[in-house]
Amino acid sequence: MSAAALWLVASYFVGAIPTSYLAGRVFRGIDLREHGSKNLGATNVYRTLGWKYAIPVGLVDIAKGAVPVLVFAPQVSTSQLFALACGVAAIVGHVYSVFVRFRGGKGVATAAGVMLGLTPLALIVALVIWMVVLKLSGYVSLASIAAAASFPLAVYLLQRPDQPEILWLDALVAAAIIWLHRANIRRLLNGTESRFGRRAVPPAQP
């Protein structure tokens, strides 16, 4: 196996570390896939366990995207395209983690880590849009969808990548994040989506 393939595999396994699942199991003895939104993401950690656990989980999930881009990729190449490929592998690992039967999170925080390493200006734009939409609507899912949709345009306008493949990959990642929110979109249309700030009743420890 080539060095590039090895680092891509390593990126997947870093992304696949099930941070939310581990937080639930280690600190409360529960499986987050059975509580709240049943999603292994920082938002469900907040709703189920609170900020004390959600903030570190979110930061680790961001690091899972940044480390492959900033640490792994340079071991092989200075190509921004290869760095993005490592980042995409980490996002795939987070969403389809081998450690939790390929049932992970939606990849938003890990994708943000990839953006932080590659396109920080575009990340700032996406983050501002995320915050504004969250403030106006109260829905994390809608904010995430809006931020993902805006990101490729922000990359094009602010970062001007030399390789057009980078922009296409960014658009593919954005489309995948939106697709992973399809259940949220249905709930938004039906008026049944939970607003941010409403915590579920904390599950009792077994």
C-alpha positions in Angstrom: 0.0 0.0 0.0 1.3 3.4 -0.9 2.1 6.1 1.6 -0.8 8.2 0.3 -3.2 5.4 0.7 -2.0 4.7 4.3 -2.5 8.3 5.3 -6.0 8.3 3.7 -6.8 5.2 5.8 -5.4 6.8 8.9 -7.6 9.9 8.2 -10.7 7.6 8.0 -9.9 6.0 11.3 -9.2 9.3 13.1 -12.6 10.6 11.8 -14.2 7.3 12.8 -13.4 7.8 16.5 -17.0 7.9 17.9 -16.5 10.8 20.3 -20.2 11.2 21.1 -20.7 7.5 21.7 -17.7 7.3 24.0 -18.9 10.3 26.0 -22.3 8.7 26.6 -20.8 5.3 27.4 -17.9 6.4 29.6 -19.6 9.3 31.6 -23.2 8.2 31.8 -23.3 4.5 30.7 -25.8 5.1 27.9 -25.8 4.7 24.1 -26.7 8.0 22.5 -28.1 6.2 19.5 -31.0 5.3 21.8 -31.6 8.8 23.2 -32.6 12.3 22.0 -32.3 12.6 18.2 -30.4 9.3 18.3 -27.6 11.0 16.3 -23.9 10.7 17.4 -23.2 14.4 17.2 -22.4 17.2 19.6 -25.9 18.7 19.4 -27.5 15.4 20.6 -24.8 15.3 23.3 -25.9 18.7 24.4 -29.6 17.8 24.4 -29.0 14.6 26.3 -26.0 15.3 28.6 -25.6 19.1 28.6 -22.8 21.6 27.7 -20.3 20.0 30.0 -20.0 17.1 27.6 -21.1 18.8 24.3 -18.3 21.4 24.1 -15.4 18.9 24.4 -17.1 16.5 22.1 -17.5 19.2 19.5 -13.9 20.3 19.8 -12.6 16.8 19.4 -14.9 16.3 16.3 -13.4 19.5 14.8 -9.9 18.2 15.5 -10.8 15.0 13.8 -11.1 17.0 10.6 -8.2 19.4 11.1 -5.5 16.8 12.0 -5.7 14.8 8.7 -5.5 18.1 6.8 -2.7 19.8 8.8 -0.7 16.8 10.0 -1.3 13.7 7.9 -1.5 15.2 4.3 1.9 17.1 4.5 3.6 13.7 5.2 2.9 12.9 1.6 2.3 16.0 -0.4 1.9 19.8 -0.2 -1.1 19.5 -2.6 -4.2 21.1 -1.2 -6.2 18.5 -3.2 -4.6 15.6 -1.3 -5.2 17.5 2.0 -8.8 17.8 1.1 -9.0 14.1 0.2 -7.6 13.3 3.7 -10.3 15.6 5.2 -13.0 14.0 3.2 -11.8 10.6 4.4 -12.1 11.9 8.0 -15.6 13.1 7.4 -16.6 9.7 5.9 -15.1 8.1 9.0 -17.2 10.3 11.3 -20.4 9.7 9.4 -19.8 6.0 8.7 -17.7 4.9 11.7 -16.6 1.3 11.6 -16.5 1.4 15.4 -20.3 2.0 15.8 -21.6 -0.2 12.9 -21.3 2.7 10.4 -23.8 4.8 12.2 -22.1 8.0 13.1 -23.0 11.7 13.1 -23.8 14.1 10.3 -20.2 15.4 9.8 -20.7 19.1 10.4 -18.1 19.6 13.1 -15.6 17.4 11.4 -16.2 19.2 8.1 -15.6 22.5 10.0 -12.2 21.1 11.1 -11.4 20.4 7.5 -12.4 23.9 6.5 -10.3 25.4 9.3 -7.2 23.7 8.0 -7.8 24.5 4.3 -10.2 27.4 3.8 -10.4 29.4 7.1 -11.9 32.5 5.4 -14.7 30.5 3.9 -15.2 28.8 7.3 -15.7 32.2 8.9 -18.4 33.1 6.4 -20.1 29.7 6.9 -19.9 30.1 10.7 -21.4 33.6 10.6 -24.3 32.3 8.4 -24.7 29.3 10.8 -24.9 31.7 13.8 -27.3 34.1 12.1 -29.7 31.3 11.0 -29.6 29.7 14.4 -30.3 33.0 16.1 -33.3 33.8 13.8 -34.8 30.3 13.6 -33.6 28.4 16.6 -32.9 25.3 14.5 -29.4 23.8 14.5 -30.3 21.6 11.5 -31.4 24.6 9.4 -28.3 26.6 10.4 -26.1 23.6 9.4 -27.9 23.2 6.1 -27.6 27.0 5.3 -23.9 27.0 6.3 -23.1 23.9 4.2 -25.0 25.4 1.2 -23.0 28.7 1.4 -19.6 27.1 1.8 -18.7 26.3 -1.8 -19.7 29.8 -2.9 -17.6 31.3 -0.1 -14.6 29.1 -1.2 -15.0 30.3 -4.8 -15.3 34.0 -3.9 -12.7 34.2 -1.1 -10.2 31.4 -1.6 -10.0 31.0 -5.4 -8.6 27.5 -5.4 -6.0 26.8 -8.1 -7.4 23.3 -8.7 -11.1 23.2 -9.8 -11.4 19.7 -8.3 -11.1 21.3 -4.9 -14.3 23.3 -5.5 -16.1 20.3 -6.8 -15.1 18.3 -3.7 -16.2 21.1 -1.5 -19.6 21.2 -3.2 -19.9 17.4 -2.9 -19.2 17.6 0.9 -21.8 20.3 1.2 -24.4 18.3 -0.7 -23.6 15.2 1.4 -24.1 17.2 4.6 -27.4 18.5 3.4 -28.5 15.0 2.3 -27.6 13.7 5.8 -30.0 16.2 7.2 -32.9 14.9 5.1 -34.8 13.6 8.1 -34.4 17.1 9.7 -35.7 18.7 6.6 -38.8 16.6 6.7 -39.3 17.5 10.4 -38.8 21.2 9.6 -41.4 21.0 6.8 -43.8 19.2 9.2 -43.1 21.6 12.1 -41.8 18.9 14.4 -38.1 19.7 14.5 -36.7 20.4 18.0 -35.4 23.9 18.6 -31.9 24.5 20.0 -31.9 25.0 23.8 -34.5 22.5 24.6 -32.8 19.7 26.4 -34.3 16.3 26.7 -34.8 14.8 30.1 -31.4 13.4 31.1 -31.5 9.6 30.9 -31.2 7.7 34.1 -28.0 5.7 34.6 -28.4 2.0 34.4 
